[in-house]
Structures are given as structure tokens and as C-alpha cells.
Amino acid sequence: MLTTRRLRLIPLSMDHFPEMVRLFTDRENTRLMVYLPCDDEEEVRTYLQKAELQWQLECPAYLDVAVLSDGAVAGTVSVEFLKEPLRGELGWVIDPAFRGKGFAAEAAEAMMQYCASRFGLKEYIAHADSENAASIRVMEKLHMTFSEEYGGRKNRCSPETRREVRYHLRLP
């Protein structure tokens, strides 16, 4: 478990199933995301089972945490381990009721520090739909630098092709 000034970050698990079904299947909340929304509860269950297992591995492919504020699940933050070069890709999903409080940046920063100390990750990337102002603000709060903007972004429940921005950060 990780703690910040205001948050507790705990490994995402089946204990968070009801909250993740609500977050991951909400088409409006996830309309600017690539890998979401999930189609149904079974897809959420499968993801949570895989996420739980990753925490048990010496060399996980990714780590995902539940972000808790006063005991309530405010969202999730994940780090996917990219091999060449060794770096992490940050991602987050925040419950609309908890947005605008800086929780995504606070939790992502804690995850970066954890992954830097435990796995030696010093470089991070994150990307977002070019119209996702909230996620762009999170990347900027993390002191990430704009890398590029390009087309081809597609939400899995929409036929629309959109633009994406990518940011990066190298820790000292």
C-alpha cells in the first residue's frame, strides 16, 4: 500500500469489483479513452483478476492501484511496463464525483516514485485524447513534456477516429 498526503493506493483487486464495474462500463466517463469502456461485468472481472495477479509477479507487465480518498474509491492509476527502452506508461480513470481535486496527479506521482524505487523506472509516458483537457492538465502537473500529437486514436465503442497527444517525463 502507498500513501500520499490525501490518498491511499492499494493494489486493484476483486474487492473493487462494484466500483470498477461502474467506472469501467460508463460510456460517458470513458468516451475519450482507448481501452475503455468495458462491455460488461465479465470483462471487468477478468481484468481485475489479471490485475491482482500482476502484483504477485517479480516482473509484472503492469501495476494498477485503486485510489482511495477517505476510504472511498476515487479511481485507478496504472503503470504499464514498456521494455524498449525500459519505461512506464501511466494511465488513470477518475470517478466524476472526485474530479477536479488533483487526485489523478497525486496518485500518478506516487506510482512513479514507487516504480522508480522498486523497478528502476526513470522514464514515463502518458497519452490522451487531444480534447481531454483534464488528462492534459494531469500530465502537465506531473511536469511531463509534450512530445507529439497525431491521428488514429479510436475509442473502442465509437467509429470516430480522433487525435491523440503524448507527453513524457524523465526522472532525475
Stockholm file with secondary structure:
# STOCKHOLM 1.0

chainA/1-172         MLTTRRLRLIPLSMDHFPEMVRLFTDRENTRLMVYLPCDDEEEVRTYLQKAELQWQLECPAYLDVAVLSDGAVAGTVSVEFLKEPLRGELGWVIDPAFRGKGFAAEAAEAMMQYCASRFGLKEYIAHADSENAASIRVMEKLHMTFSEEYGGRKNRCSPETRREVRYHLRLP
#=GR chainA/1-172 SS CEECSSCEEEECCGGGHHHHHHHHTCTTTTTTCSSCCCSSHHHHHHHHHHHHHHTTCSSCSEEEEEEEETTEEEEEEEEEEETTTTEEEEEEEECGGGTTSSHHHHHHHHHHHHHHHHHCCCEEEEEEETTCHHHHHHHHHTTCEEEEEEEEEECTTCCCEEEEEEEEEECC
#=GC SS_cons         CEECSSCEEEECCGGGHHHHHHHHTCTTTTTTCSSCCCSSHHHHHHHHHHHHHHTTCSSCSEEEEEEEETTEEEEEEEEEEETTTTEEEEEEEECGGGTTSSHHHHHHHHHHHHHHHHHCCCEEEEEEETTCHHHHHHHHHTTCEEEEEEEEEECTTCCCEEEEEEEEEECC
//
